[in-house]
Structure formats: structure tokens, C-alpha cells
Amino acid sequence: MDALGRHLLLELKECNPAVLDDLAFLEETMLTAAQKAGATVLEQYFHQFSPQGVSGAVIIAESHLSLHTWPEFGYAAVDIFTCGDSVDTEAAADLLIERLQSKDPVIMEVKRGVLIRTPSRV
């Protein structure tokens, strides 16, 4: 099945709550994940919530990586969406699982832009 993009959805449970609330650490980790995957980083934006939690995105030429954390639950939701096949999405996912210290990670993959050609009707 050919697809335009690959979208990894990471459900990172039982993470270290302290790192999930550390904006500078999360920004550096997400940028490192993108670079380790071989992506071309274009922009990034991160926001610290009060009383806790961080959301952020790294825009890459190949699409994006995004993160939302709930330190009070030890949980992070991460998306790694890439177009083409030049980015190593597994390398990015592995690094994020390790650095966020998830003891119960779940990775789901969705093929995006699956173009099925149907016969023309006359």
C-alpha cells in the first residue's frame, strides 16, 4: 500500500512527571528527535501551562512532530508525521520513549494519503 505520509501516534504512559513539565528539556528533546530522525527542522514553538504541562511542535520540511504532556498523570501524547521515506520515524520515537522515561509506551501507525486508483467509468 503506497501512502504519501506516515503518522506515528505515541501514547507514552508512566513517564517521569518531572521531565513532562520541563519546557527547556522537552524542546531540546523534540529537536534532537527530529535531527536524529534525519528531518529538516524549519521552526519550533513550545508553551508551558500553569500549573503544569507543556505543548509544543517542531515543524519539519517533511511535516511535523508535536507533543502534549500531562505531568499529573505521567502521560505524554506525541505525533510524528512525515511525508516521503527519508525520515527515520522509529529513531525519533525510540529517543522520545527513552528520554521521557515511559514505562508503558504504545505506538500506533497510520498511513496518510493512501491514494487508491479506481478504474475510470465511461
N, C-alpha and C positions, 0 to 999 in steps of 0.2 A: 504494500500500500504506500503510494507516494503522498507526501504531505509537504506543504510549504513551511511548516514550523513544528517545533517540538515544545511542549509545555510540561515542565515538571512541577507538580504540586507537592510541597513538603509539609507534612504535619509533624512538627517537632515537639514531642511531649517529654515531660520530665527533664526539662532543660535547667541549667543553673540560673535561678532568678536574678542573681546579681548581674550577670552579663546581659540578660534581656532588658535591663534598664540602663545600660551604659551606652549612651549615644555615640561617643567617640569610638569605642570598641566596635560597635555594630557597623558604623560607617566604614571603618578600616577593614573589617572582616568581609563586608559585602564587596568592597572594591577589590580586595585580594582574591575573593572567589571569582569575580568576573575576569580578572587578569590571569589567574591560574587556569581558567577555562579557555583562555585564548581569545576572549572577546575584546572588542574595541570600545573602551569607555568613552562616552560623549559628555554626560552630565550626571550629577547625583544630587539628591535632596533628601534630608532626614529631619524628622521632627520629634522632639521629646515632649511627651504628655505629662500632665500633672494630675494625680500624684505619681503615676508611673506609666511606663510603656513607651515604645518607640515605633514609629512607622518610617519607612524610607524606600527609596527607589534609586536604582542605578540604571540609567538609560545607556544602552549599548547600541552600536551600529546594527547589530543583529537582532535587537528587540529590547528586553529589559529583565532585571532582577528586582523583586520587591519583597519587603519584609514588614510584618506587623507582629508586635510582641505583647504578651500578657504576662508580666513577671509574677503577678499574684497567683497565676495558675501554672507557672513553669512551662508556658506554651508559646511557640512561635509558628506563624504561617508564612511560608516562603514560596514565591513563584519564580521559576527560572524559565523564561520563554525565549526561544531562539529560532531564527529563520536560517535555512540552509543547514549544512552539515559541518561547518568549520569550527564550531564551539563544542567543547567537551563538557556537556551539562553535568555528567556524573562527577567530574572533578570538582565542579563548583558545589554540588550537593554534598559530596563527602567532606569537603572543607567546612561547610556550614554546620553539618551534623557534629563534627569534631569540636569546632570552636564554641558552639552553643551548648555543648556537652549534653546532647539529647540522649537519654537512655532508652527512648521508645520512638524512634523515627519511622515514619511511613512515607513512602514516595509513590505517587501516582503519576502516570504519564498519559497525556492527551495529545494526539496528533491533531494539529491545527491546519486548516486549509486543505483538507483532503478533497481533491478535485477528481470526481468520477465523471468520465466522459460517457454520455449516453448516445446511442445511435440517433442520427437525425431522422425526424419524421417528415414524410413527404405529404 
